[in-house]
Amino acid sequence: MTARPGARNLITDVEGLLVGHASDTRIKTGCTVLLANKPFTCGVHVMGGAPGSRETDLLAPDKTVEQVDALVLSGGSAFGLDAASGVADGLRAQGRGFAVGDQRVPIVPGAILFDLINGGDKAWGENPYKVLGGQALDGTSEKFDLGSVGAGAGATTANLKGGLGSASVMLPSGHTVGALVAVNSLGAATVGDTPHFWAAPFEIDDEFGGLGPSAIFPEPHVPPTKLAAHANTTIGIVATDAQLTQAQCTRVATAAHDGFARALFPSHTPMDGDLIFAAATGARSLENPLADTLYLGHAAAIAMARAIARAVFHATPAEGDMFPCWSSL
């Protein structure tokens, strides 16, 4: 399969998608919203042992509501689930949501990562995440920053600052696949003490340094703070313009987890809440549903691996950081 990134090398290369961030540098946290110009089909797959999520049960293929209005990735552990409430309030004010009589109920699934012990000031009074969710919704655009922003603002890996990453792939079939991820993993995105990324075999156009694969393959070393239960999690979204059912979205989300395994060492641990949503706008039909779904899942995994490396590559230093940035290597 020959594939190239889209024009932006972002998930918003999928036409009709927008992304917005909100960050609080004092708390060292934030949230990220994925929005479309109309409701989209969505599935989800969880492979981590400590997930935190909202409205994921309704994404099962046997459930009645097949489309959602937005997806939210947030820091803050369980507190961060409130970011989706801020997004839902904003969408309702816009007249968007699932119609029930004369009411509109925005469907906004979300997932959270744990960034409560990353050096930021967590002594807030009122939960800040609902406000952050509304701010992220208001800031949605086709162009957005990577690194220490949004849901990745307070993220860390085993040895470096994590962050928010994105990447895209244009398939020969004409379909576009994009990935968006907040990397807060127990594992490392880089190989040992080197600046080489585990995802190096999938890099395109030196998008995360162009150093190539490492020549060494060390055993993983995870600091005690990362071994604490519920203290990690990588959460992401893969999206496509393909016309998919909820079951097909679930299969693409499942395949996209291969990108976690290719880019993080180790991944899917009992102390991670690894979760991936899959979104389909339905703009392009499938000529061969079986083969096309296979290639969409394969492309989603590659885009996700690249997005993870880009998240760490673009992280920037800030006062009070507990981990260095990749740039320090």
C-alpha positions in Angstrom: 0.0 0.0 0.0 1.5 3.3 -1.1 0.3 6.2 1.0 1.1 9.8 1.6 0.1 12.3 4.3 -2.7 14.8 3.6 -1.9 18.5 3.0 -1.8 19.3 6.8 -0.6 15.9 8.0 -3.4 16.3 10.6 -6.7 14.5 11.4 -8.4 17.5 9.8 -7.2 16.3 6.4 -10.5 14.3 6.7 -12.8 16.9 5.2 -15.4 18.3 7.5 -13.5 17.7 10.7 -12.3 20.4 13.1 -10.1 20.2 16.3 -9.9 22.6 19.2 -7.7 22.8 22.3 -7.9 24.4 25.7 -5.0 24.4 28.1 -4.3 25.6 31.6 -0.5 26.0 32.1 -0.8 26.5 35.8 -2.6 23.2 36.4 -0.6 21.6 33.5 -3.7 20.1 31.9 -6.2 20.6 29.1 -8.6 19.1 26.7 -9.1 18.6 23.0 -12.3 18.4 21.0 -13.0 16.7 17.7 -16.0 18.2 15.9 -17.6 17.7 12.5 -19.9 19.8 10.4 -22.6 17.2 11.0 -23.1 14.1 13.2 -20.7 11.2 12.4 -20.7 7.4 12.9 -18.4 6.3 15.8 -17.0 3.2 17.4 -14.6 2.6 20.3 -12.2 -0.1 21.5 -10.5 -0.2 24.9 -7.3 -2.2 25.5 -5.8 -0.7 28.6 -6.5 -2.0 32.1 -7.5 1.3 33.7 -9.8 3.3 31.3 -11.8 6.4 32.1 -14.6 7.3 29.7 -18.1 8.8 29.1 -20.8 7.6 26.8 -18.8 4.7 25.4 -21.5 2.0 26.0 -23.8 3.6 23.3 -21.0 3.2 20.7 -21.5 -0.6 20.7 -22.7 -1.9 17.3 -26.0 -3.2 18.8 -27.0 0.2 20.3 -29.7 2.5 18.9 -27.8 5.8 18.5 -25.2 5.3 15.8 -23.9 8.9 15.4 -22.3 11.4 17.7 -21.8 15.1 17.7 -18.3 15.4 19.0 -15.5 13.5 20.8 -13.5 14.8 23.7 -10.0 13.8 25.0 -9.1 15.4 28.3 -6.6 15.4 31.2 -7.7 15.4 34.8 -8.5 11.8 35.4 -12.2 11.4 36.4 -12.5 15.2 36.9 -11.7 15.6 33.2 -14.9 13.8 32.2 -16.6 17.1 32.9 -15.0 18.6 29.8 -17.6 16.8 27.7 -20.3 18.5 29.6 -18.9 21.9 28.6 -18.9 20.7 24.9 -22.4 19.4 25.2 -23.7 22.7 26.6 -22.0 24.6 23.8 -23.5 22.3 21.1 -26.9 22.5 22.6 -26.7 26.3 22.5 -26.0 25.9 18.8 -29.1 23.8 18.3 -27.1 20.6 17.7 -27.8 17.2 19.2 -30.0 14.1 19.0 -33.6 15.1 18.6 -36.0 14.0 21.3 -39.4 15.7 20.9 -38.7 19.4 21.1 -35.3 18.8 22.8 -31.8 18.4 21.4 -29.4 16.2 23.3 -25.8 16.4 22.0 -24.0 13.0 22.0 -20.5 13.7 23.2 -18.4 10.6 24.2 -15.1 11.3 25.9 -12.0 9.7 27.5 -9.5 10.9 30.1 -5.9 10.5 31.0 -4.3 10.8 34.4 -2.1 14.0 34.8 -2.8 14.8 38.5 0.8 14.3 39.7 2.7 16.0 36.9 4.0 19.1 38.8 1.0 21.4 38.1 -1.1 23.2 40.7 -4.1 20.9 41.3 -5.6 23.0 44.2 -8.5 24.3 42.1 -11.8 25.2 43.8 -14.4 24.5 41.2 -13.7 21.7 38.7 -12.1 23.6 35.7 -12.8 21.0 33.0 -16.3 22.0 32.0 -15.0 25.5 31.2 -12.0 24.1 29.3 -14.4 21.9 27.3 -16.4 25.0 26.2 -13.2 26.9 25.3 -11.9 24.0 23.2 -15.2 23.9 21.3 -15.1 27.6 20.6 -11.6 27.2 19.3 -12.1 24.4 16.8 -10.3 24.8 13.4 -8.8 22.9 10.6 -5.4 23.9 11.8 -4.2 23.2 15.3 -1.0 22.9 17.3 0.8 19.7 18.4 2.9 18.9 21.5 2.2 20.4 25.0 -1.4 21.6 24.2 -4.9 20.4 24.9 -5.3 17.0 26.3 -1.5 16.6 26.0 -0.7 19.7 28.0 0.3 17.7 31.1 1.0 14.4 29.6 4.2 12.3 30.3 5.8 9.1 29.1 8.2 6.8 31.0 11.1 9.1 30.3 10.0 12.2 28.5 7.1 14.7 28.3 4.2 13.4 26.3 1.8 15.5 24.3 -0.8 15.8 21.7 -0.1 14.4 18.2 -1.7 14.0 14.9 -1.0 12.5 11.4 -2.9 11.5 8.3 -2.7 9.1 5.3 -4.2 9.4 1.8 -5.0 6.0 0.5 -4.9 4.9 -3.2 -8.7 4.2 -2.9 -9.2 8.0 -2.4 -10.1 7.7 1.2 -8.3 9.7 3.9 -7.5 8.4 7.4 -6.3 10.6 10.2 -5.2 10.1 13.8 -5.3 12.3 16.9 -3.7 11.2 20.2 -2.9 12.4 23.7 0.2 10.4 24.8 0.4 9.9 28.6 1.8 6.4 28.6 3.5 4.1 31.1 5.8 3.1 28.3 8.3 5.0 26.3 8.0 6.4 22.8 11.8 6.4 22.4 14.3 3.6 22.5 16.3 3.5 25.8 18.3 6.6 26.3 18.4 7.4 22.6 16.3 10.0 20.7 15.2 7.3 18.3 11.5 6.6 18.2 10.0 3.2 18.2 7.7 4.4 15.4 10.7 5.3 13.2 9.9 2.6 10.5 6.7 4.3 9.7 8.0 7.9 9.6 7.2 10.0 6.5 9.2 13.0 5.4 11.2 13.4 8.6 8.0 14.3 10.5 9.6 13.5 13.8 13.3 14.1 13.3 14.2 11.6 10.6 16.7 9.7 12.8 15.6 6.3 11.6 15.3 3.1 13.7 17.6 2.5 16.7 20.3 -0.2 16.6 19.6 -1.2 20.2 16.6 -2.9 21.8 16.8 -2.5 25.6 14.4 -3.8 28.2 11.8 -1.3 29.3 12.5 0.8 32.4 9.5 2.4 34.0 9.8 4.9 36.9 7.8 4.2 40.2 5.5 7.2 39.6 4.4 5.6 36.3 3.9 2.2 37.9 1.2 3.7 40.2 -2.2 2.3 39.3 -4.4 4.6 37.1 -1.5 7.0 36.6 -1.2 6.7 32.8 -3.2 6.3 29.7 -2.9 7.1 26.0 -6.2 8.1 24.4 -6.8 8.7 20.7 -9.2 9.1 17.8 -8.8 7.7 14.2 -11.1 9.2 11.6 -11.9 8.7 7.9 -14.2 10.0 5.2 -15.3 6.5 4.4 -18.9 5.4 4.7 -18.7 2.9 7.6 -21.2 1.3 9.9 -20.8 1.4 13.7 -19.5 -2.2 13.6 -16.9 -1.3 10.9 -15.8 1.8 13.0 -15.3 -0.6 15.9 -13.1 -2.8 13.8 -11.1 0.2 12.6 -10.6 1.3 16.2 -9.5 -2.2 17.2 -6.9 -2.3 14.3 -5.7 1.2 15.3 -4.4 -0.1 18.6 -1.6 -1.7 16.6 -0.3 1.8 16.3 0.0 2.0 20.1 2.0 -1.2 20.2 4.3 0.0 17.4 5.1 3.4 19.0 5.0 2.8 22.8 7.1 0.2 24.7 5.3 -1.3 26.5 1.7 -0.5 25.7 -1.8 -1.7 26.8 -0.6 -2.4 30.3 -2.7 -2.9 33.4 -1.8 0.6 34.5 -2.8 2.3 31.2 -6.3 3.1 30.1 -5.6 2.9 26.4 -8.6 3.7 24.3 -9.3 4.6 20.7 -12.4 6.1 19.1 -13.0 5.6 15.4 -15.0 8.2 13.5 -16.4 8.1 10.0 -18.0 11.0 8.2 -19.4 8.9 5.4 -18.4 11.2 2.6 -16.9 8.4 0.4 -18.5 5.0 -0.2 -16.6 1.7 -0.1 -16.2 -0.1 -3.4 -15.1 -3.3 -1.7 -16.3 -3.2 1.9 -14.2 -6.2 3.1 -10.9 -5.2 1.6 -11.4 -1.4 2.1 -12.1 -1.9 5.8 -8.9 -3.9 6.1 -6.8 -1.1 4.5 -8.6 1.5 6.5 -7.6 -0.3 9.7 -4.0 -0.8 8.5 -3.8 2.9 7.7 -5.3 3.9 11.0 -2.6 1.9 12.8 0.2 3.6 10.8 -1.2 7.1 11.3 -1.6 6.4 15.0 2.0 5.3 15.4 3.2 8.4 13.6 0.9 10.7 15.6 2.3 9.3 18.9 5.9 10.1 17.9 4.8 13.5 16.7 3.2 14.2 20.1 6.5 13.6 21.9 8.6 15.2 19.3 6.7 18.5 19.5 6.5 18.7 23.3 7.9 22.0 24.8 9.4 22.6 28.2 7.6 24.6 30.9 8.3 25.6 34.5 7.8 22.8 37.0 8.1 20.0 34.5 8.9 16.6 36.1 10.2 15.1 32.8 12.5 16.6 30.0 11.3 17.1 26.5 12.5 15.1 23.5 14.3 18.2 22.2 16.7 18.0 25.2 18.1 14.7 23.8 
